[in-house]
Amino acid sequence: ATMAVLCMTLTGCGEKLVPADQTVGALFELAAKDDASKMKDLLGFASEEDVRSAFFEEGADTAMVDEIKSELTSAGIEMTDEEIQKLSDSMTTMLNKITYTAEITSEEKDSVVVTLKVTGFSTDAMTTIMTDAANTMTEKLTASEEDQLAIANGDMDVFNKYMQDYINDFMTGLAGMELDPEPVEITVTCEKLSVEVSGKSKVAWLPTDMDGFGSDIEAAMIH
């Protein structure tokens, strides 16, 4: 997810802040798993929708089902809402396996460094799953000259059937992926920033570079 910097630096604030490792952990849950519950409880948001409004660019908070449907449509692949929901559930199952630890490793008056260790998935393992699904599709198509001819003549129904099978095989493989035992380490520099918490301004330890934080998380989840 692309996270927006909707905060401004504050100085001289005497309010006791939530520890930086906790806010970084809650941001990880939000960015990696779309789980807003921890940040809601941590900073006192009225709702999870308010959390997303505070930390995501306008329009960036799109349901996974809608994102998948949009991608498939742009590729010319038609699937039912039920099939798309199954794909979304498979992706959610995979993402929920990802774990992390967050530890404050350096602390000063106006700056705190948190070391975030993310245990995610291997790109090589994902590539293997993708290749296996493609090979299965190729074998099925090679065995049917009739389907080959139909696709060559522009029969989208036959094309969609093969693509649906490929995507289902790929997503089934993703849901069964095991975590890479070697975690990816991310160094997160945090500062005191003001964030809109359900209509009230509140100061919290948040990453200085929110966009960079989001990119680092994305890279660590599948590396």
Buried (B, 14 or more C-beta within 10 A) or exposed (E): BEBBBBBEEBEEEEEEBBBBBBBBBBBBBBBBBBBBEBBBEBBEBEEBEBBBBBBBEEEEBEEBBEEBBEEBEEEEBBBEEEBBBBBBBBBEBBBEBBEBEBEBEEEEEEBBBBBBBBBBBBEEBBEEBBEEBEEBBEEBBEEEEEBEEBBEEEEEEBBBBBBBBBBBBBBBBBBEBEBBEEBBEBEBBBBBBBBBBBEEEBBBBBBBEBEBBBBBBBBBBBB
